Amino acid sequence: MDKKYNIDENDKSEGIIIKEIEKTKDSPVRSILKAFSWRIIASATTFLITFIIFRRYSEKNFDEVIQTATFITIVDFVAKILFYYLHERMWTNIKWGKYWKRHYWNRRAWKRLYRKMHKQQDDK
């Protein structure tokens, strides 16, 4: 029996997998690529919203609207990618909730509840 995970003999292979997963975490390169891919999507959204608002509610011509929307999008992209990267790296180092073992509830608690309910029905 593994003291750290309370895994019985039938669950040893699953315990090995869990241990291997715990040894790995996202690399800084992966985090920055995730940040860039998300920021591209989010910045395109920011650009479209800014463009539509300035085009509709301002007296600026088309070129000025494009310049304003582009400037806001660039500032938004740089600031938010920095904050997202820092946020991602912070959460990479927090283990809480990362390696939650659901198999306990799937295998043990529900089986007991199921047996208890059927035993009560059989006793009636």
C-alpha positions as CSV (number, residue, x, y, z in Angstrom):
1,M,0.0,0.0,0.0
2,D,1.4,3.4,-1.0
3,K,1.2,5.7,2.0
4,K,1.3,8.9,0.0
5,Y,-1.7,8.1,-2.2
6,N,-3.5,5.3,-0.3
7,I,-3.5,3.1,-3.4
8,D,-4.3,-0.6,-3.1
9,E,-2.7,-3.3,-5.2
10,N,-5.3,-2.9,-8.0
11,D,-4.6,0.8,-8.4
12,K,-0.8,0.7,-8.6
13,S,-0.6,1.5,-12.3
14,E,-2.9,4.5,-11.8
15,G,-0.8,5.6,-8.9
16,I,2.3,5.5,-11.1
17,I,0.6,7.6,-13.7
18,I,-0.5,10.2,-11.1
19,K,3.1,10.4,-9.8
20,E,4.4,10.9,-13.3
21,I,1.9,13.7,-13.9
22,E,2.9,15.4,-10.7
23,K,6.5,15.5,-11.8
24,T,5.6,17.6,-14.8
25,K,4.3,21.1,-15.1
26,D,4.1,23.6,-18.0
27,S,7.3,25.1,-19.2
28,P,7.8,28.8,-19.4
29,V,7.8,28.5,-23.3
30,R,4.5,26.7,-23.2
31,S,3.0,29.4,-20.9
32,I,4.2,32.2,-23.2
33,L,2.8,30.4,-26.3
34,K,-0.5,30.0,-24.5
35,A,-0.5,33.6,-23.6
36,F,0.2,34.7,-27.2
37,S,-2.5,32.5,-28.7
38,W,-5.1,33.8,-26.3
39,R,-4.0,37.4,-26.7
40,I,-4.3,37.2,-30.5
41,I,-8.0,36.1,-30.1
42,A,-8.7,38.6,-27.3
43,S,-6.9,41.5,-29.1
44,A,-8.8,40.9,-32.3
45,T,-12.0,41.2,-30.3
46,T,-10.7,44.4,-28.7
47,F,-9.9,45.8,-32.1
48,L,-13.3,45.0,-33.5
49,I,-15.1,46.5,-30.5
50,T,-13.0,49.6,-30.5
51,F,-13.4,50.0,-34.3
52,I,-17.2,49.7,-34.2
53,I,-17.5,52.1,-31.2
54,F,-15.2,54.8,-32.7
55,R,-16.7,54.4,-36.2
56,R,-20.2,54.7,-35.0
57,Y,-20.0,57.3,-32.1
58,S,-17.1,59.6,-33.2
59,E,-16.6,62.2,-35.9
60,K,-13.3,60.7,-36.9
61,N,-12.7,59.5,-40.5
62,F,-11.9,55.9,-41.4
63,D,-8.1,56.2,-41.2
64,E,-8.3,57.9,-37.7
65,V,-10.6,55.2,-36.5
66,I,-8.1,52.5,-37.7
67,Q,-5.2,54.3,-36.0
68,T,-7.0,54.7,-32.7
69,A,-8.3,51.1,-32.7
70,T,-4.8,49.8,-33.6
71,F,-3.1,51.9,-30.8
72,I,-5.6,50.7,-28.2
73,T,-5.2,47.1,-29.4
74,I,-1.4,47.3,-29.2
75,V,-1.4,48.7,-25.6
76,D,-4.0,46.1,-24.6
77,F,-2.0,43.3,-26.2
78,V,1.3,44.2,-24.5
79,A,-0.2,44.9,-21.0
80,K,-2.5,41.9,-20.9
81,I,0.0,39.4,-22.3
82,L,2.4,40.4,-19.5
83,F,-0.2,40.0,-16.8
84,Y,-1.5,36.7,-18.3
85,Y,2.0,35.2,-18.4
86,L,2.7,36.2,-14.8
87,H,-0.7,34.8,-13.8
88,E,-0.1,31.5,-15.6
89,R,3.4,31.1,-14.0
90,M,1.9,31.8,-10.6
91,W,-0.8,29.1,-11.0
92,T,1.7,26.6,-12.4
93,N,3.4,26.6,-9.0
94,I,0.2,26.1,-7.0
95,K,-0.6,22.4,-6.6
96,W,-4.0,22.9,-5.1
97,G,-6.7,21.3,-7.3
98,K,-4.2,20.3,-10.0
99,Y,-3.9,16.6,-9.3
100,W,-7.3,15.8,-7.8
101,K,-8.0,12.1,-7.5
102,R,-11.6,11.5,-8.5
103,H,-11.3,7.8,-8.5
104,Y,-12.0,7.6,-4.8
105,W,-15.5,8.9,-5.2
106,N,-16.0,6.9,-8.4
107,R,-15.0,3.6,-6.9
108,R,-15.7,3.6,-3.2
109,A,-18.2,6.1,-2.0
110,W,-20.7,5.5,-4.8
111,K,-20.4,1.8,-4.5
112,R,-21.2,2.0,-0.8
113,L,-24.1,4.3,-1.4
114,Y,-25.4,2.0,-4.1
115,R,-25.1,-1.1,-1.9
116,K,-26.7,0.6,1.0
117,M,-29.7,1.7,-1.1
118,H,-30.2,-1.7,-2.6
119,K,-29.7,-3.4,0.8
120,Q,-32.5,-1.2,2.2
121,Q,-34.7,-2.1,-0.7
122,D,-34.0,-5.8,-0.3
123,D,-34.7,-5.7,3.4
124,K,-38.2,-4.3,2.8
